[in-house]
């Protein structure tokens, strides 16, 4: 597991996020290997999280058509980099809740 995937695994455990690490997606006859799928945020099918836009760039329009959002984020600078909860929660709020159920209280209330 990469440091990026570990970071999202830790976030998922801490906040009860639904993630697939790694995630594979068949598109246009190719299988895309995506480091992290964050379900219930962003688009209908969740947000694909990558560290290199080249992984998804050629497929961006088709991914959106298929109901995925995407974001290119940096690898953590340290394997056990401290997470900034306020920044994470702001990012999740910015992406927006797309789950079928009610959003978690910390997302609705603005507090972790």
Secondary structure, DSSP 8 states (H G I E B T S, - for coil): --HHHHHHHHHHHHHT--EESSEEEEETTEEEEESEEETTBSSTT-EEEES-GGGTGGGHHHHHHTT-EEEE----SSTT----HHHHHHHHHHH-B--SS---HHHHHS--
